[in-house]
Structure formats: C-alpha cells, structure tokens
Amino acid sequence: MNPRRASSEGTGPAARFRERGGFWVISQWVLMLGTLATGPLGASSWRNSWSLPLALVLLAAGACFGLGGVARLGAARTIFPEPKPGAGLVQGGVYRVVRHPLYTSVILLSLAWALGWQSMPSLALAAASAVFLDAKARSEERRLSRRFPDYDDYARRTRRLLPWIY
C-alpha cells in the first residue's frame, strides 16, 4: 500500500497520532515551554516574602506526585490520553489519592516555577496549564471509562487532580 495514500485514508502515522490525542500532547508542550520561558523573562513582576517559600512547598509536592505517578505506572506511562495497549487500570499508590497525579505534578511544578521567579506572565501560563490539563484529564477519562469497566467506580471515589478537593 502506498504510504502517502494510507495517511490520507486515516491509517498512517499522522492519523494514529491524532487518534491517540496528539493535539493534547502538542498543546501541553507549548504551554509547558511557555511557562518555562516566561519565568525568567517576566521575573520580579511583583515582590513579596511568601512566594519563594510557597514555591518550595509546591515544588516538593509536585515532585512527590510526579515521582509517585511514574513509579506506579511504570511501562504503561504515556503522554497521550489514550492508554497504551495492554495497560491495566492503576488504582494504587498515589493513584489512590488522585486520578491524574502526573497532571497534578505538572500543575504544581508550573506554579512553583512562576512563584519562584515571581513572574506574572509565567503564573498566567501556569493557570492556563491547569485549566488545559483538567480538560485533558476529562478527555482521557472518557477513553479510560470505555476501556476499563471499573473506571467509573474508581472515579466516584477518587478526586481528579487535588486530593480531597477536586
């Protein structure tokens, strides 16, 4: 089969990238890189004594969620909202506290970065990332619900992004 024709028919790599949620991946990278870049560029947009200590707390919490999520997912980890073939539903470890600890990690680390630099542009992008990752989580949950019969029950008893809150 002609590879060019396969792509136009929706079976090529580009089509598969879209099916797996490639839009989400590209958008997430743009937001993360924007947050990183605007930290030093917008540094010292404000001055206060609480932003650095808060940034350190958020950094530690973000690292815990991220490392806990990576450790629990192992080889099943993917940046796409579409679960890897053969992956099971993970409900233990940090996944007992939130359904999307890796997204929680990115949100907390982005906020820590913005607060550490005291950068309003970076803080705005970190907030936009939080809204975006909530939408990505919802998209992923629709896929997980179709794939795993136990997912809806898991979702009822476990918060999406913030332990005991949301």
C-alpha positions as CSV (number, residue, x, y, z in Angstrom):
1,M,0.0,0.0,0.0
2,N,1.2,3.5,-0.8
3,P,2.3,5.2,2.5
4,R,1.1,8.6,1.2
5,R,-2.4,7.1,0.4
6,A,-2.5,5.3,3.8
7,S,-2.0,8.7,5.6
8,S,-4.8,10.4,3.7
9,E,-7.2,7.5,4.4
10,G,-6.7,7.8,8.2
11,T,-4.5,4.8,8.8
12,G,-1.0,6.4,8.7
13,P,1.2,7.8,11.5
14,A,-0.4,11.2,11.4
15,A,-3.9,9.7,11.8
16,R,-2.7,7.5,14.6
17,F,-1.1,10.5,16.3
18,R,-4.5,12.3,16.2
19,E,-6.4,9.2,17.4
20,R,-4.2,8.8,20.4
21,G,-4.7,12.5,21.4
22,G,-1.7,14.2,19.7
23,F,-3.4,17.6,19.8
24,W,-3.3,17.4,23.6
25,V,0.3,16.5,23.6
26,I,1.4,19.3,21.3
27,S,-0.7,21.9,23.3
28,Q,0.7,20.7,26.6
29,W,4.3,21.1,25.4
30,V,3.5,24.6,24.1
31,L,2.1,25.6,27.5
32,M,4.9,24.0,29.5
33,L,7.6,25.6,27.3
34,G,5.8,29.0,27.5
35,T,5.6,28.7,31.3
36,L,9.4,27.9,31.5
37,A,10.4,30.7,29.1
38,T,8.3,33.4,30.7
39,G,9.6,32.7,34.2
40,P,12.9,34.5,33.8
41,L,11.6,36.8,31.1
42,G,8.9,38.2,33.5
43,A,10.9,37.8,36.6
44,S,10.2,40.2,39.5
45,S,6.8,41.3,38.2
46,W,6.0,41.5,41.9
47,R,7.9,41.4,45.2
48,N,6.8,39.6,48.4
49,S,8.2,37.4,51.1
50,W,5.8,34.4,50.7
51,S,6.2,33.4,47.1
52,L,9.6,31.6,47.4
53,P,8.6,29.5,50.5
54,L,5.3,28.6,48.8
55,A,7.2,27.8,45.6
56,L,9.4,25.3,47.5
57,V,6.3,23.6,49.1
58,L,4.7,23.3,45.6
59,L,8.0,22.1,44.1
60,A,8.2,19.3,46.8
61,A,4.5,18.3,46.4
62,G,4.8,18.4,42.6
63,A,7.9,16.2,42.7
64,C,6.1,13.7,45.0
65,F,3.1,13.4,42.8
66,G,5.2,13.1,39.7
67,L,7.6,10.5,41.0
68,G,4.8,8.6,42.6
69,G,2.8,8.5,39.4
70,V,5.8,7.5,37.3
71,A,6.8,4.7,39.7
72,R,3.2,3.3,39.8
73,L,2.6,3.5,36.1
74,G,5.9,2.1,35.0
75,A,6.0,1.0,31.4
76,A,2.3,1.9,31.0
77,R,3.1,5.6,31.2
78,T,2.4,7.7,28.1
79,I,2.0,11.4,27.4
80,F,-1.1,10.6,25.2
81,P,-4.6,10.5,26.7
82,E,-5.1,7.1,25.0
83,P,-3.9,4.3,27.3
84,K,-1.2,2.0,26.0
85,P,-2.4,-1.3,24.6
86,G,-2.3,-4.0,27.3
87,A,-2.1,-1.4,30.1
88,G,-4.2,-2.1,33.2
89,L,-6.2,0.3,35.4
90,V,-3.9,1.6,38.1
91,Q,-5.6,2.5,41.4
92,G,-2.9,2.1,44.0
93,G,-0.2,4.2,45.4
94,V,-0.6,7.9,44.6
95,Y,-3.5,6.9,42.3
96,R,-5.4,6.2,45.4
97,V,-5.3,9.9,46.2
98,V,-5.8,11.5,42.7
99,R,-6.7,10.0,39.3
100,H,-4.1,12.1,37.4
101,P,-1.0,12.6,39.6
102,L,1.2,13.4,36.6
103,Y,-1.1,16.3,35.6
104,T,-1.2,17.4,39.3
105,S,2.6,17.3,39.2
106,V,2.9,19.5,36.1
107,I,0.4,22.0,37.6
108,L,2.2,22.2,40.9
109,L,5.6,22.4,39.3
110,S,4.4,25.1,36.9
111,L,3.0,27.2,39.8
112,A,6.2,26.7,41.7
113,W,8.3,27.9,38.8
114,A,6.1,31.0,38.3
115,L,6.2,31.8,42.0
116,G,9.9,31.2,42.3
117,W,10.6,33.7,39.5
118,Q,7.8,36.0,40.7
119,S,6.7,36.2,37.1
120,M,3.1,37.2,36.3
121,P,3.3,36.0,32.7
122,S,4.6,32.6,33.9
123,L,1.8,32.5,36.5
124,A,-0.8,33.2,33.9
125,L,0.5,30.4,31.7
126,A,0.7,28.1,34.7
127,A,-3.0,28.8,35.4
128,A,-3.8,28.2,31.7
129,S,-2.0,24.9,32.0
130,A,-4.1,23.9,35.0
131,V,-7.3,24.6,33.0
132,F,-5.9,22.8,30.0
133,L,-4.8,19.7,32.0
134,D,-8.2,19.5,33.6
135,A,-9.7,19.3,30.1
136,K,-7.1,16.8,29.0
137,A,-7.9,14.7,32.1
138,R,-11.6,14.7,31.1
139,S,-10.8,13.6,27.6
140,E,-8.6,10.9,29.0
141,E,-11.3,9.8,31.4
142,R,-13.7,9.2,28.6
143,R,-11.2,6.9,27.0
144,L,-10.5,5.1,30.3
145,S,-14.2,4.7,31.0
146,R,-14.7,2.9,27.6
147,R,-11.6,0.7,28.2
148,F,-12.0,-0.3,31.8
149,P,-15.4,-1.3,33.3
150,D,-14.2,-0.4,36.8
151,Y,-13.2,3.2,35.9
152,D,-16.4,4.9,36.7
153,D,-16.4,3.4,40.2
154,Y,-12.8,4.4,40.7
155,A,-13.6,8.0,39.5
156,R,-16.5,8.3,42.0
157,R,-14.2,7.6,45.0
158,T,-11.0,9.3,43.9
159,R,-10.5,13.0,43.2
160,R,-9.3,14.1,39.7
161,L,-6.4,16.5,40.5
162,L,-6.4,17.8,44.0
163,P,-6.5,15.3,46.9
164,W,-9.8,15.6,48.9
165,I,-10.8,18.7,47.0
166,Y,-11.1,18.3,43.2
